[in-house]
Amino acid sequence: MVWIIALLCLGVVGAAGYYQGPVRAAFSFFGLFFGTLLAGPLSPLTQRLLPLLGLHHPAWSIFAPQVLAFLIVLTIFKIAGQMVHQKIAVHFKYKVTEQLLYRWLRVYARLGLCVGLLNGAFYFVLLTLLIYSAGYFTTAAASGAGDPGGAKFLTATRQELHELNLDRMLASYDMVPGRVYQAVDMASLILHNPLLLSRLGHYPPCLQLAERPDFKNLARDVQLQQMIATQAKVIDILRYPSVHTMLTNATVVAQVGGLLGPDLDDLQTYLATGQSPKYDPETILGIWDIDRAATIVQVRKKQPAVTPKQLGKIEQDLFPSITGLSLTAMPDQQMLLKLLNPNTSEITIVGTGTWKKDQDTYHVNLPGSLPETPEIEIQEGNRLFLPKFGFVLAFDKEL
């Protein structure tokens, strides 16, 4: 297929050069050259034009500014080429003999063919570069014989480019940001390993996303969760109404990108290993579940002389209040106290507060805490002790 594309580019563009002549073909070549060269440097300027064109979604900013800059430069050169060609054509048509005119036309056409073939080679590189970039996405999303024909073409052609070692050359000219390919790799990893969704949900920035109503609805959508668990086709998941609505919402995509940040290395490491070099040092971050047994141990430490009867009474009074209790500490220094209803499995927020770090000590401000802003203790990064309800509650960290 790659060689068919090459022959088509050389044949079609070469023929166009034959009929256009060397002047217009040469200006087109320089337009292609300088358009490719200046697409990156001019993209910050052309990016300002996207809202005027109605392209508000952040995804457009990945490639649209470069394409727009390329087309502007190419158009300028084509217009200039047409003007120069017109002057030359008028000169030979009205100011030379017919014999010289015919000779000029023959030479002009043949020279145009030569320059047109050069343009064809340039277009071949640009077209295969597009296939190289787009094929990365279709390869990651490939699910078998049921894929659309266009996706199959891109996947197969990109594989052929790899076999011909052309991908090495194309990679050096690829303008798609590396973080986009990182995002595709992580999305593919999650879709092919649905159990990683739970790990993703515990990534600190995702804790904030999980509190948004739209993301809560996604998590509660049984049909969507079943599609992900059974590794349905990527195209079907993307077309699912709630997913499609979210992905096409420019505001939501921008907010998610802002929370995750431009550097996705930490998230990629977290998905692969469960460790986050960026957030692990902040040991309070994460979801903490109540540990009733460890809480009773704290009661015994605080009241060494407590009798079994008194301890039973404390358990009887305390357990209904703390069963299903959890803490969520987020990177924006917000903390949520949640309670799971064992009958309905519904989780409700029963308290909101903040946390802050003073040197190596964490202080939490939660309603009902005694004292009001207690100093909490975290043991070995996986057990948290919080004074509340007049007791020291013990929480274990999820994952």
N, C-alpha and C positions, 0 to 999 in steps of 0.2 A: 504493500500500500504506500509506503514512503516513496518508492521510486515512481509510482504512478502520480503521486502528488508533485514530485519533482518534474516529471515530463509535462504535466499539465501547466505548471507554473512557467516553465521555459517556453512551451508551445504557445500558450495564450498571450503571455506578456511579450514574448518575442515577436509574435504577429502584430500586436498592438504597436510595438516599436517600429516595425516595418512600415505601418501606415501613418504613424505619427511623425516619423523622422527623427534624426539624431538629436536635434536641439531640444524638442519637448521630452524625448526619452532621457537625455542627459540631465535636464533639470529635474525630472522625476527621480532619477537616481540620486542626485544630490539632496533632493527633498527627503527621500527615504533615509539617506545616510545621516543628514543633520537632524531629521525628525527623531530618529532612534537615539542619536547622541544627546539631544537636548530634552528628550521626553522626561527624564528624571529631574534635571535642574529646573525645568519650567513647571513641573507638577504642582509646587506650592502655589503658583499663581493661578493655574487653571482650576485648582481645587476650589477657589473662591467662586468659580462660575457654576459649580454643581447645584447650589440652591436655586440659581436662576433658571436652570434647566429642569428643575423639579426632582433632582436626584438627592434626596435627603438622607437616605439610609446609609449608615456607616460602611456597609459592604461596598458601596460605589467608590469610596475613597481608596480602596485597595488598588484598583487598576484604572478607573475612569479618568483621573487627572492625567496620567501618563498617555493614555490613548488620545485624549482631547488635545494635549500638547503636540503629540505626534501628527495628528490630522491637521492642526493649524499650520505647523511648519510645512508639511507636505503640500497643503493647499496654496500657501504663499509661493512656493517654488513652482508649482504647476501653473499658477497664474503668470508668473514671470516668464516661464518657458513659452507659454502661449503668446505673450506679447513679443518676445524676441523672434519666435517662429513666424509670426505674422509679418514682421518687418522684413525678414529674409525672403519670405514667400512673395511679398509684393515687389521686392527688388528684382527677383529672378523672373517674375511673371511679366513685368512691364518695362524692364530696363536692359534686358539681354536678348540675344537672338533665340529663335525657337530651337535651333540645334544645340546651343549651350543649355537651354532650359531642359530639354529632354535628357541630356547627359547629367545635368544636376539632379533631376528627379530620380534617375537610376542609382546614382551614387548616394543620394540622400536616403532612399529607401533601404539600400543595403547597409549603410552605416546605422540607420535606425534599427535594423534587425539585430546588429551586433550589440548595440547599447541595450536594446530590449531584452536580449538574452541575459545580460548582466543584471537588469532589473528583475528578471524572472528568478535568478538565483537569490536575489535579495528577498523577494517575496516568499520564496521557498523557506528561507531561514525564519522569516517572521511568522509564517503559517505553522511551521513545525514548533516554533517557540510557543505559540498559542496552544497547540496540541499538547506540548510538554507540560505546560502549566495546568490546563484544564484536565488532562489525563490523570494528573496526580489525584484530583478529587474523585473522578469516576473510578479509579483503581481502588481507592480506599472504601468507596461505597459499593463496589461490585458485589452482587449477590448470586449471580448465575445466569441461567438462560432467560430468566424473566426480565432482565434489564432492558431499558429502552435501546433502540438501535443506535442512536447518537452516542449514548454512553458506552456501548460495546465498541463502536468505532474508535472513540478516543482512547479507551483502555487498551485495545489491541494495537493501535498505532503507536501509542507511547511505549508499549512493550517492544515493538519493533525498533523504535528509536534507541532503546536501551541495548538491544542486541547488536545494532550497528555502531554502538559507541558514540552516537551523535548526541546523546543526552549530556555527555561531559561538556561538549562545546556549548550546548544550549543553556546549561546551568549557569555558565559565566555571564550570560546576558539576561537571565531571568530577573524581572523587576518585581515579582510578587514578594512581599516581605516574608522573612523567615517565620515570623510568629503565626502567619496564616497557615503555613504547612504544619507548624507545631499544633495548632488548634485542630487541624484535620486529623493528624495522627492521634491526638487524644480522644477526639470524637469517635474515631474508628475503634480505638482500644476499648472504649466504654461500651459501644454498641455490640462488639464481639465478646465482651466480658461483662454482662449485665450486673454481676455482683459488685463491680467497681462503683456502681451508682451510690451504694451505701458509703463507700470511702469518700467519694466526691462530696457527698452531703456533709461530711465532717471536716472538710477543708475550711479553715477559718473564714475566708471571705464568703464562702457559700452559706455559712450560717446566717449571714445577713439576708442573702437572697431567699433562703428558706422561709423567712418570715413575711415575704411579700405574698399578697393574696393570689396573684397569678401563678406563682410557683407552687403555692400550696394546692391550688386546683390541679396542677399537673401531677403532683405527687398522689393526689386522691383519685385520679382518673384510672379506674381499673382496666379499661380497655387499652389505654396507652401503656400502662405498666406491663400488661400481658404481651403487647406487641414487642416491647423492648426485651422482656424476659425470653420470648421465643425467637429473638433475633430476626424480626420481620425485615423486609426490604427497607433500606434506608430511604428510598424515595417515598414509600408508603408512610414512614414515620414523619418525614418532613412535610408531607401533604396532610397529615392529621390536623383537623381544624384548629385545635388549641395551640399546637406546635407551630403551625403555619402563621397563625395570628401573631404569636410572640416573635417569631423570626423576622416578620415583615414590619414590626413596630420599631421604628428608628430609635425612639426614646428608650425602650427597654434594652435594645442591643447596646446602645451607648452606655447606659447605666451598668450593665453587666461587664462591659469592657473596662469601665472605670474602676469597678471593684476588683477585678482580677489583675488589672494593670497591664502594661505593655510587655513585661518580661514574664513569659510563661514557663521558664525553666523550673521554677519552684513547684508549680502545679504538676508538671510532667514528672518530676522526681517523686512527688507525693503519690501520684497515681501508681507509679511503678513500685515504690518501696514502702509507702505508708509513712514516710518521714518527710518533714518539711524543714529544710535548713533555715528558711526565713521566719517561720512562726513557731517552731518547736521551742526555742529559748523562752518564749512567753508561755510558761507552763499553764497558766490559768485558762487559756483559750480552749474552747471545745465544749462538749456536752458531758455533764456529770449527773449520774443517776444515784439516787439515795441508796445507801447500804444500811438496812435496818439493824443487822447484827452488829456492824461496826459502830453504829450509833449507840446501841445498848452498852457496848464496851466502854464508850466514852462516859456514859452515865455512871458506870461502876468506878471509873477512874476519878470522876468528880465527886462521887459519894461512896467512898470505900465501905462505909458502915451500912449501906443499904441492905435490907433484908430481902429474901426471895419474894415475900408477899408484897413488899413495897415496890420491888422491881416489876412484878406482874401488873400492879396497878399503873405504874408508869407506862408500861408497854400498852396496856389497854387504853390509856388516855392519849398516848402519843402516836401510835401506829395509824389510826384512822386519818390523822392529819398529815402524815408524811408518806404514806404508801402511794407510790406512783410519782413522787416528787422528783424534779430534775432541775438542774441549773444549766443555762447556756451563756457562756461568756464569749463576746464577739470582739473583733479587732477595733471597732469604734468605741471601745470601753463601755459598751452597754451590756447589761446582764439581765436575763429573763429567768424568772422562777415559774416553772410550769408544773401542772398536775395532770396526770393521766387518769381518766375515768375508766375503771376496769370493766364496767358494764357496756359502755359504748365505744371504748377505745379512742374517744375524743380527747385531745390535749388542749387544755385551756391555760392561758397566762394568768397566774394569780398574783404576780408581783413583778415590777420592773425597777431596775436600779442601775447603778454604775459601779465600775471598779477602777482602781488606779494603783499604780505601782510606785512605791517610795523606796528607792534603792533595791533591796532584795525582798521587800515585804509588800504583800498585796492587801489593800483595804477595799472592802465592799460596802456599798450603801444600798441596803434593801429594806423595804418596809417590814416591820415586825421583828427586825434583828435586835438582839440585845448583846452588846451595846448597839446604838443606832448605826455607827460606822465601824464594824468590827474588823479586827486584823485576822485574816484567815491563814491557815497553815496548809501547805501542800507537801505531802510526803512522796518522795521518789517520782514526782510528776504524774502519779496516777491515783492519788487519794487526796481529797480536799475536806477540810474540817471547817464548818461554818457555824458560829453561834447564832441560834435562832430558836424562838419559842421558849427561851430559857434553858435550852439544851445545846450541846455541841453536835450538830448533824454531820454525819460522814457521807461523803459522795465518792463514787468510783467513776473514773473517766472512761467513756465509751471509746472503743478501738484503742 
